[in-house]
């Protein structure tokens, strides 16, 4: 941390390198110094305890994907990681690197927001904990300060009996998501007790829909409910247009995916 503080803005942290190195190749960033943190063993591993999982920043996507602990306790996270890029990239890329890079089309920032994860960071002023809701500030921008690095991410357990859904659309499996969505649903008999929704790839950060989530409480678990909630969620979306899809296309796909993940999560939930 002291080295990063001394080097200032001329330095970049190198974790897995699966985002930073391509950006350097395309001359999108040209740091004077790279500080490789790959040898810090304390930043690796999945630890369970209390009400959630703590995953070290240098834990690779592949380690998360293959973790029996993650599969047993947070299967939605295990599923989301399988959508990340391709196997060679998952073998090198890290959870903390993805969170810190804050690509709005990436799966792990969206999962952090959906699950209410907290990000632990360390820097010149010491350690601190940042709620995911306050961590992602804009396109490739986070609330990390100068010289700060992510040390681990804590994901709370799902509510008892909750179901989940996660899906995305890309030109090829492993490409950046044009649109993705995730949901967590708790049931009370045949109605929704609690809903969490996230969509990504449609703005500068992944997005939660708190007003829609609140409106879902007490609604019946029907296709009509999911359709109405999805329409309400996407009504205010203003996605970017690019060569992969127009804003209207992304908005439409977001609505379809939100319907799908809510339905899947509801069916997966136990009353």
PESUL-V982802 format. One record per residue. SS is DSSP state (h for helix, s for strand, l for the rest). Layout:
BEGIN
SS + SS
END
This chain:
BEGIN
l + h + h + h + h + h + h + h + h + h + s + s + s + s + l + l + l + l + l + h + h + h + h + h + h + l + l + l + l + l + l + l + s + s + s + s + l + l + l + l + h + h + h + l + l + s + s + s + s + l + l + s + s + s + s + s + l + l + l + s + h + h + h + h + h + h + l + h + h + h + h + h + h + l + h + h + h + h + h + h + h + l + l + l + l + l + h + h + h + h + h + h + l + s + h + h + h + h + h + h + h + l + l + l + l + l + h + h + h + h + h + h + h + h + h + l + l + s + s + s + s + s + s + l + l + s + s + s + s + s + s + h + h + h + h + s + s + s + l + l + s + s + l + l + l + l + l + l + s + s + s + s + s + s + s + s + l + l + l + l + l + l + s + s + s + s + s + s + s + l + l + l + l + l + l + l + l + l + s + s + s + s + s + s + s + s + s + s + l + l + s + s + s + s + s + s + s + s + s + s + l + l + l + l + l + l + s + s + l + h + h + h + h + h + h + h + l + l + l + s + l + l + h + h + h + h + h + h + h + h + h + h + h + h + l + l + l + l + l + l + l + s + l + l + s + l + h + h + h + h + h + h + h + h + h + h + h + h + h + h + h + h + h + h + h + h + h + h + l + l + l
END
